[in-house]
Amino acid sequence: MNHVDTSTPGVVRIKAFGKMKVDAALIATMDEIKSYQDGRGPKQLLNAAQLPGIVGTAWGMADWHYGYGLPIGGVVATDVNHGEQGGSISPGAVGFDINCGVRAVALNLTVDEIPNLTKLASRLDGRIPAGGSGKGGININAQQLESVLRGGLSELETIDVSSYHAKGSVESDGSFEIDEVSISERAKNRGLRALGTLGSGNHFLELQRVSEIADEETSKSWGVESDQVIAMIHSGSRGLGHQVCSDHIHELEMRLKQRNGAWVDEEWGYELPDRQLAAAPIHSKQGQAYLNDMKTAANYAFANRAVLAHRLFLGLKAELGDVVDLTTIYDVSHNIAKIEDHTIHGANCTCVVHRKGATRAFSGDQMKSHDVFKRTGQPVLVPGDMGRGSWIMAGPVNGQNLAFGSACHGAGRAMSRTVARKTIDPDVQKRVLDEQGVIVHAATKNILSEEAPAAYKNVDNVIENTYAANLARPVLRLEPLAVIKG
């Protein structure tokens, strides 16, 4: 307890001790940390505070929970100018589902204008492929895949997919510039037939109703009204991104040797407390190769969510007719490393910001000149669970928040999938959701247990903690209507 500082509202800070190079901080209360059943997440954050070249603070957002190497909800930054080859970049601190993210689209309809929600949900379930197999994607050839990998959303025309987003409504405009397409053939093959699929686990497409407006001025600026129907699409780079991450993690982990309780890379002089944090200097051959391939997978993920939005529109149009229209509120990345400029302890720093299960939450004055959010701050999409709802927040109007312009990306798990399967009856869960009026189409029964509301933290508490820490402010609360899960 000697290292704990709770003087900042909404933040539990662990002062650097031992081999930690920087402090670690959790967006939580002490009571929440003590009551959380899995203490491995905070330990992982303390480990990440030892990454070579790390700066500022190692952050755990309000939805933090145990992950691979870095906890989900983890945000760490390294200095690109550290040492001879720059600070470290770690695939495990980005995550396997590269650019897993959420696109939120607004329908030009209210709930009352949908004549048969049950029928609409069934039609969408038939048009939106879900599950772990990777089957059901749009039919593209190797050349079209190459175009998507190179350009992301800038190459939608090559796969004959309409755009439902305006300039500035997608993070990084949905396209990362890469040097070359150098991902493995296995990664390409895993992505060839999966473009336009949700995937499994916590990925979903959900129709929602705007049930509460917490910030009328911002909501009006975004063109969103009470009772309007919003669709959230949560998916990423599918098996392609997983393979890219696996390939690079394997290469970097093979370099490590265990010595005196640590994992050592002799060439770079790295000493890491956890093999899963295997990393490379950003300017090394290995660091640049990972950065390039990560961006390649991220381009695929942007395109994947765009294809899913296109399929959503076609399903809506088939059921509701030509009256329906879609407008993208925002499309935001999770699981990404980005080179950004930040102010740390009063000094400018060009950093590699790793956000793993965390979302960017930039202020209005951090947005590009063409972005439509300079007056409101960036939308922050926070899906909760399929029983209690979701939120859309906004970054600060002005000024950088404490956590490298970052915030939570969801509710965060309260129990593991294994525990959820053992303790939550899927048939009972289905009945409860039916009684609430939430229509659920799940690819397997296990999903109803693994993704049950009880398996997640209460999203309202996550929002309160995020707001208390002054990372982002609540704008819209969204009530679930119909859910398609893998």
Helices and strands as residue ranges (DSSP letters): E 4-5, E 11-14, E 23-27, H 30-35, H 40-48, E 54-65, E 72-79, E 88-89, G 91-93, E 101-110, G 111-113, H 117-127, H 142-151, G 152-159, G 171-174, H 185-192, E 204-213, H 216-222, E 228-235, H 238-253, E 257-259, E 262-265, E 270-272, G 275-277, E 280-281, H 285-320, E 326-333, E 336-344, E 347-356, E 358-360, G 364-366, E 379-385, E 389-394, E 406-408, H 417-423, H 426-436, E 439-442, H 445-450, G 453-455, H 459-468, E 473-485
